[in-house]
Amino acid sequence: MPNYDYQCNVCKKTYTVTLSIKEHEKNPKPPCEHCGSKDVKRIFSNVTVITSKKS
């Protein structure tokens, strides 16, 4: 399941939420885990891809 990173616009803390794609579609902005605010923005993080040497 994908991890989604968010930053709260009220307390400025970041947090990560693990949601299925369907859960994320239903609630794309989960409340802040620290203060409960719904004023959050999604942060896009780096992705690491591991491939074999054959490719």
C-alpha positions as a printed Julia matrix, in Angstrom:
55×3 Matrix{Float64}:
   0.0    0.0     0.0
   1.23   3.49   -0.8
   2.46   5.98    1.77
   1.25   9.56    1.53
   3.16  12.43    3.16
   1.33  15.51    4.44
   2.22  18.76    6.16
  -0.2   20.55    8.46
  -0.7   24.24    7.66
  -1.6   24.96   11.31
   1.12  23.26   13.39
   3.61  22.86   10.46
   4.37  19.22   11.37
   4.7   16.49    8.76
   3.27  12.99    8.95
   2.92   9.89    6.79
  -0.28   7.94    6.22
  -0.46   4.46    4.67
  -3.69   4.11    2.68
  -4.98   1.91   -0.1
  -5.74   3.74   -3.33
  -9.5    3.43   -2.7
  -9.13   4.85    0.83
  -7.08   7.75   -0.54
  -9.73   8.48   -3.18
 -12.44   8.64   -0.48
 -10.42  10.88    1.88
  -7.51  12.57    0.04
  -6.71  14.87    2.99
  -6.7   12.98    6.29
  -6.62  15.2     9.41
  -3.32  16.07   11.06
  -2.14  13.35   13.46
  -0.72  16.0    15.81
  -3.41  18.67   16.15
  -6.42  17.25   14.27
  -6.62  20.11   11.76
  -8.0   19.38    8.3
  -5.94  22.22    6.81
  -3.19  20.0     5.35
  -1.26  19.8     2.1
   0.24  16.78    0.44
   4.02  16.62    0.12
   5.57  14.67   -2.71
   8.6   12.7    -1.6
  11.37  10.99   -3.55
  10.82   7.5    -4.88
  13.53   4.85   -4.98
  13.36   2.13   -7.61
  15.58  -0.94   -7.38
  16.22  -2.83  -10.6
  18.3   -5.85  -11.42
  21.61  -5.51  -13.25
  20.09  -7.39  -16.2
  17.84  -4.5   -17.17
